[in-house]
Amino acid sequence: MADAGGGPSFLARLILVLLGVAFLGAAWVWHRKDSDPKAARLVERVSGGRVHGGAASP
């Protein structure tokens, strides 16, 4: 059973931290897409080509 006042488990905290790091990384790549062609290609590949503008556009 869960601890009475222990808060979330270690696994729940680990998942939240990993989600936060992934979100910050995605936000950083999205921010860099206009000036970095590699980031623009990554954003375009992940989004399925739905990104308009940026360094990847001809």
C-alpha positions in Angstrom: 0.0 0.0 0.0 1.0 3.6 -0.4 2.7 5.5 2.4 0.4 7.6 4.4 2.2 10.9 3.7 5.0 9.9 1.5 3.8 11.6 -1.7 4.2 10.0 -5.1 6.4 6.9 -5.5 9.9 7.0 -6.9 8.7 5.6 -10.3 6.0 8.4 -10.6 8.6 11.1 -9.8 11.0 9.6 -12.3 8.4 9.5 -15.0 7.4 13.2 -14.3 11.1 14.3 -14.4 11.7 12.4 -17.7 8.5 14.0 -19.2 9.7 17.4 -18.1 13.1 16.9 -19.6 11.6 15.7 -22.9 9.2 18.7 -23.0 12.1 21.1 -22.4 14.2 19.4 -25.1 11.3 19.6 -27.6 10.7 23.3 -26.7 14.5 24.0 -27.2 14.5 22.3 -30.6 11.3 24.1 -31.7 13.0 27.4 -30.7 16.1 26.6 -32.7 14.2 25.4 -35.9 14.5 28.8 -37.5 18.2 29.1 -37.2 19.4 25.5 -37.3 18.8 23.4 -40.4 19.2 20.1 -38.4 16.6 21.2 -35.8 14.3 22.3 -38.6 14.6 18.9 -40.3 14.0 17.1 -37.0 10.9 19.2 -36.3 9.6 18.6 -39.8 10.2 14.8 -39.6 8.5 14.5 -36.2 5.6 16.7 -37.1 4.9 14.8 -40.4 5.7 17.9 -42.5 3.1 20.1 -41.0 5.5 22.9 -40.0 5.4 26.0 -42.2 8.3 28.4 -42.3 11.8 27.9 -40.8 15.1 26.8 -42.2 13.7 23.6 -43.8 11.4 25.5 -46.2 12.7 26.0 -49.7 
